[in-house]
Amino acid sequence: MIKVTISRNDNKKIVAFTMNGHAQFAEHGKDLVCAGASAVSFGTINAIHALCRVTPHIDQAGKDGGYLRCEFPTDVDSSTFEKMQVLLEGMVVSLQTIELDYGNYIKIQTK
């Protein structure tokens, strides 16, 4: 199962997220839950980098994949921070949509 943890600050703004595990919906290379979650998360990271000119801190561990931790700088100007938040909230909605249909393979929590 893929476990997604969304980390929010005291103002409910997203400051990091972690994805850990494998969906195991199908064999490697054919797992649409894994592919969808990966596309959404990496697409969001790439969009933040390209559109906001912000480089988050990324940690990918393990030779088999299955782990992604992404932390976002909070010392950016407020306009850029809000743009990042829109992209990140869009990521959450997309992941929740996957969870809605494939809840046995992906779980999202917020802390």
Contacts in CASP RR format, 6 or more apart in sequence:
PFRMAT RR
TARGET T0000
AUTHOR 0000-0000-0000
METHOD contacts of the structure
MODEL  1
MIKVTISRNDNKKIVAFTMNGHAQFAEHGKDLVCAGASAVSFGTINAIHA
LCRVTPHIDQAGKDGGYLRCEFPTDVDSSTFEKMQVLLEGMVVSLQTIEL
DYGNYIKIQTK
1 21 0 8 1.000
1 22 0 8 1.000
1 23 0 8 1.000
1 24 0 8 1.000
1 104 0 8 1.000
1 105 0 8 1.000
1 106 0 8 1.000
1 107 0 8 1.000
2 19 0 8 1.000
2 20 0 8 1.000
2 21 0 8 1.000
2 22 0 8 1.000
2 23 0 8 1.000
2 33 0 8 1.000
2 34 0 8 1.000
2 37 0 8 1.000
2 66 0 8 1.000
2 105 0 8 1.000
2 106 0 8 1.000
2 107 0 8 1.000
3 18 0 8 1.000
3 19 0 8 1.000
3 20 0 8 1.000
3 21 0 8 1.000
3 106 0 8 1.000
3 107 0 8 1.000
3 109 0 8 1.000
4 17 0 8 1.000
4 18 0 8 1.000
4 19 0 8 1.000
4 37 0 8 1.000
4 95 0 8 1.000
4 106 0 8 1.000
4 107 0 8 1.000
4 108 0 8 1.000
4 109 0 8 1.000
5 17 0 8 1.000
5 18 0 8 1.000
5 20 0 8 1.000
5 108 0 8 1.000
5 109 0 8 1.000
5 110 0 8 1.000
5 111 0 8 1.000
6 14 0 8 1.000
6 17 0 8 1.000
6 92 0 8 1.000
6 108 0 8 1.000
6 109 0 8 1.000
6 110 0 8 1.000
6 111 0 8 1.000
7 14 0 8 1.000
7 15 0 8 1.000
7 16 0 8 1.000
7 17 0 8 1.000
7 18 0 8 1.000
7 110 0 8 1.000
7 111 0 8 1.000
8 14 0 8 1.000
8 15 0 8 1.000
8 110 0 8 1.000
8 111 0 8 1.000
9 15 0 8 1.000
9 74 0 8 1.000
13 81 0 8 1.000
13 85 0 8 1.000
14 72 0 8 1.000
14 85 0 8 1.000
14 88 0 8 1.000
14 89 0 8 1.000
14 92 0 8 1.000
15 71 0 8 1.000
15 72 0 8 1.000
15 74 0 8 1.000
16 69 0 8 1.000
16 70 0 8 1.000
16 71 0 8 1.000
16 72 0 8 1.000
17 41 0 8 1.000
17 69 0 8 1.000
17 70 0 8 1.000
17 88 0 8 1.000
17 91 0 8 1.000
18 67 0 8 1.000
18 68 0 8 1.000
18 69 0 8 1.000
18 70 0 8 1.000
19 37 0 8 1.000
19 41 0 8 1.000
19 66 0 8 1.000
19 67 0 8 1.000
19 68 0 8 1.000
20 66 0 8 1.000
20 67 0 8 1.000
20 68 0 8 1.000
21 66 0 8 1.000
21 67 0 8 1.000
22 31 0 8 1.000
22 34 0 8 1.000
22 64 0 8 1.000
22 66 0 8 1.000
23 31 0 8 1.000
23 33 0 8 1.000
23 34 0 8 1.000
23 37 0 8 1.000
23 102 0 8 1.000
23 105 0 8 1.000
23 106 0 8 1.000
24 31 0 8 1.000
24 105 0 8 1.000
25 31 0 8 1.000
25 32 0 8 1.000
25 33 0 8 1.000
25 34 0 8 1.000
25 102 0 8 1.000
25 105 0 8 1.000
26 32 0 8 1.000
29 35 0 8 1.000
33 98 0 8 1.000
33 102 0 8 1.000
33 105 0 8 1.000
33 106 0 8 1.000
36 98 0 8 1.000
37 95 0 8 1.000
37 98 0 8 1.000
37 106 0 8 1.000
40 91 0 8 1.000
40 94 0 8 1.000
40 95 0 8 1.000
40 98 0 8 1.000
41 68 0 8 1.000
41 70 0 8 1.000
41 91 0 8 1.000
41 95 0 8 1.000
44 87 0 8 1.000
44 88 0 8 1.000
44 90 0 8 1.000
44 91 0 8 1.000
45 56 0 8 1.000
45 58 0 8 1.000
45 70 0 8 1.000
47 87 0 8 1.000
48 54 0 8 1.000
48 56 0 8 1.000
48 72 0 8 1.000
48 84 0 8 1.000
48 87 0 8 1.000
48 88 0 8 1.000
49 55 0 8 1.000
49 56 0 8 1.000
51 83 0 8 1.000
51 87 0 8 1.000
52 76 0 8 1.000
52 80 0 8 1.000
52 83 0 8 1.000
52 84 0 8 1.000
52 87 0 8 1.000
53 80 0 8 1.000
54 72 0 8 1.000
54 73 0 8 1.000
54 76 0 8 1.000
54 80 0 8 1.000
54 84 0 8 1.000
56 70 0 8 1.000
56 71 0 8 1.000
56 72 0 8 1.000
56 73 0 8 1.000
57 70 0 8 1.000
57 71 0 8 1.000
57 72 0 8 1.000
57 73 0 8 1.000
58 68 0 8 1.000
58 69 0 8 1.000
58 70 0 8 1.000
59 67 0 8 1.000
59 68 0 8 1.000
59 69 0 8 1.000
59 70 0 8 1.000
60 67 0 8 1.000
60 68 0 8 1.000
60 69 0 8 1.000
61 67 0 8 1.000
61 69 0 8 1.000
72 84 0 8 1.000
72 88 0 8 1.000
74 81 0 8 1.000
76 84 0 8 1.000
92 108 0 8 1.000
95 106 0 8 1.000
95 108 0 8 1.000
96 108 0 8 1.000
98 106 0 8 1.000
99 106 0 8 1.000
99 107 0 8 1.000
99 108 0 8 1.000
END
